[in-house]
Amino acid sequence: MHSSRSHYGYDSYSMEDNGYGSMSSYATNLYEGHRLPPLSTLEMVVPANAVGKVMGKGGANLANIRKISGATVEISESKSYRGDRVALISGTSEEKRAAENLIQAFITAT
């Protein structure tokens, strides 16, 4: 389900609103019994001319984005006639922000 706010092609999705049930079992740290913040996914448009830079040779740049940010980042197949793709970024707010900034740096470098 889309959120009501969308800025510059970014949407936030709540994992609890994905139609597959609650993710509460994943949000509980069983070792210490603490609740983690709710997970959500950020959707970011990657223009066709920047996809190669964001991915990198053999996926190296994407792997580094994941490693540095700590976020889960997936690049979708092309959904538009222009070849734009969508980066799906999941993690904590800080992880998502770091991945978003790294991806944006690759986009602006093209």
C-alpha positions in Angstrom: 0.0 0.0 0.0 1.5 3.4 -0.9 1.9 6.1 1.6 0.1 9.3 1.1 3.4 11.2 0.8 5.6 10.9 -2.2 8.6 13.1 -2.8 10.7 13.1 -5.9 9.7 9.5 -6.9 10.3 8.1 -3.4 7.5 6.2 -1.6 7.6 4.5 1.8 5.9 1.2 2.3 5.2 -0.4 5.7 6.1 -4.0 5.9 3.0 -4.5 8.0 0.8 -3.2 5.1 2.1 -5.5 2.5 -0.8 -7.8 2.4 1.3 -10.8 3.7 0.5 -10.3 7.4 2.4 -8.7 10.2 6.2 -8.8 10.4 6.1 -8.5 14.2 7.9 -11.8 14.6 10.8 -10.3 12.7 10.7 -7.1 14.7 11.4 -8.8 18.0 14.9 -9.4 19.2 14.5 -12.8 20.8 17.9 -12.6 22.6 17.2 -9.5 24.6 13.4 -9.2 24.2 13.6 -5.6 22.8 11.3 -4.4 20.0 13.0 -3.1 16.9 11.6 -0.1 15.0 9.0 -1.1 12.3 10.5 -2.0 9.0 9.6 -0.1 5.9 10.8 0.0 2.3 11.8 3.1 0.5 11.2 3.2 -3.3 13.7 5.3 -5.3 13.7 5.8 -9.1 17.1 5.2 -10.7 17.2 6.9 -14.2 18.2 4.6 -17.1 21.4 6.6 -17.7 22.5 6.0 -14.1 21.6 2.3 -13.6 25.0 1.1 -14.7 26.8 3.4 -12.3 24.6 2.4 -9.4 25.0 -1.3 -10.1 28.7 -1.2 -11.0 30.7 -3.9 -12.8 29.4 -7.3 -11.7 27.2 -5.5 -9.1 30.2 -4.2 -7.2 28.8 -0.7 -6.5 25.5 -2.1 -5.3 27.3 -4.6 -3.0 29.3 -1.7 -1.5 26.1 0.4 -1.0 24.6 -2.6 0.9 27.8 -3.1 2.9 28.4 0.6 3.8 24.7 1.4 4.6 23.7 -1.8 6.2 20.4 -1.6 4.2 18.9 -4.2 2.0 18.9 -2.8 -1.6 17.3 -4.4 -4.6 17.1 -3.0 -8.1 14.0 -3.9 -10.0 13.8 -4.8 -13.7 12.9 -1.9 -16.0 9.3 -0.8 -15.6 9.3 2.0 -18.1 9.8 2.4 -21.8 12.8 4.7 -21.0 14.6 2.0 -19.0 14.3 3.6 -15.5 14.5 1.2 -12.6 13.4 1.2 -9.0 15.7 0.7 -6.1 13.9 -0.9 -3.1 15.7 0.1 0.1 14.8 -1.6 3.4 16.3 -1.2 6.9 16.4 1.2 9.7 15.8 4.9 9.1 19.6 5.5 9.3 20.4 2.5 6.9 17.8 3.7 4.4 19.0 7.3 4.5 22.7 6.1 4.0 21.7 3.9 1.0 19.6 6.7 -0.5 22.5 9.1 -0.2 25.0 6.7 -1.8 22.6 5.9 -4.7 21.9 9.6 -5.2 25.7 10.2 -5.3 26.0 7.7 -8.2 23.0 9.2 -10.0 24.4 12.8 -9.8 27.9 11.6 -10.9 26.5 10.5 -14.3 
